Amino acid sequence: PGVWAVVNYRFAHFFYTKNFKRTARIISGISQFLTGVDLHPGATLGRRIFIDHANGVVIGQTAVIEDDVLIYQGVTLGGTSL
């Protein structure tokens, strides 16, 4: 599911950056339902991101993830305050 979540994120992020935010959120919501991974389309993900054991992964709008990152289950990134 992690690979599909990232593929769907790439599509959603494309629409998000073109100001089709509703379309991006629909793609993101369907992806979250199918994969269990919540990747906000406004987040910035680098190249070669791999989400292993994808259960409970949440990456918010403010997250910036560089290249070559491996993410395991239960990770939450992108909060702005407590």
C-alpha positions as CSV (number, residue, x, y, z in Angstrom):
1,P,0.0,0.0,0.0
2,G,2.9,2.4,0.7
3,V,4.0,2.5,-3.0
4,W,0.4,3.1,-4.2
5,A,0.0,5.9,-1.6
6,V,3.1,7.7,-2.9
7,V,2.0,7.2,-6.6
8,N,-1.4,8.6,-5.7
9,Y,0.2,11.5,-3.8
10,R,2.2,12.4,-6.9
11,F,-1.0,12.8,-8.9
12,A,-2.8,14.7,-6.1
13,H,0.2,17.0,-5.6
14,F,0.2,17.8,-9.3
15,F,-3.4,18.9,-9.1
16,Y,-2.8,20.7,-5.8
17,T,0.1,22.8,-7.3
18,K,-2.1,23.7,-10.3
19,N,-4.7,25.1,-7.9
20,F,-7.2,22.2,-8.4
21,K,-7.3,21.6,-4.7
22,R,-10.7,19.9,-4.6
23,T,-9.5,17.3,-7.1
24,A,-6.3,16.8,-5.2
25,R,-8.2,16.2,-1.9
26,I,-10.6,13.8,-3.6
27,I,-7.6,11.8,-5.0
28,S,-6.0,12.0,-1.5
29,G,-9.1,10.8,0.2
30,I,-9.6,7.8,-2.1
31,S,-6.0,6.9,-1.6
32,Q,-6.3,7.1,2.2
33,F,-9.3,4.9,2.1
34,L,-7.6,2.3,-0.1
35,T,-4.1,2.3,1.5
36,G,-4.5,3.6,5.1
37,V,-1.9,6.3,4.5
38,D,-2.8,10.0,4.9
39,L,-0.5,12.0,2.6
40,H,-1.7,15.6,2.3
41,P,-1.3,16.8,-1.3
42,G,0.3,20.0,-0.1
43,A,3.2,18.2,1.6
44,T,6.6,18.2,-0.1
45,L,8.0,14.7,-0.7
46,G,11.4,14.2,-2.3
47,R,12.4,11.4,-4.7
48,R,12.6,7.7,-3.8
49,I,10.3,7.9,-0.7
50,F,9.4,4.4,0.5
51,I,6.6,3.8,3.0
52,D,7.1,0.3,4.6
53,H,4.3,-1.2,6.7
54,A,2.1,1.8,5.9
55,N,-0.5,1.5,8.7
56,G,-1.1,4.7,10.6
57,V,1.3,7.0,8.5
58,V,0.1,10.6,8.5
59,I,2.1,13.3,6.6
60,G,0.6,16.8,6.9
61,Q,0.6,19.8,4.7
62,T,3.6,21.4,6.4
63,A,5.9,18.4,6.1
64,V,9.0,18.6,3.9
65,I,10.6,15.2,3.3
66,E,13.9,15.0,1.4
67,D,15.1,12.3,-1.0
68,D,15.8,8.7,-0.1
69,V,13.7,8.4,3.0
70,L,12.2,5.2,4.5
71,I,9.1,5.7,6.6
72,Y,7.7,2.9,8.9
73,Q,4.3,2.5,10.4
74,G,2.7,4.9,12.9
75,V,4.7,7.9,11.8
76,T,3.1,11.4,11.9
77,L,4.9,14.4,10.3
78,G,4.0,18.0,9.7
79,G,2.4,19.5,12.8
80,T,2.7,23.2,13.4
81,S,1.9,23.3,17.1
82,L,1.0,21.0,20.0
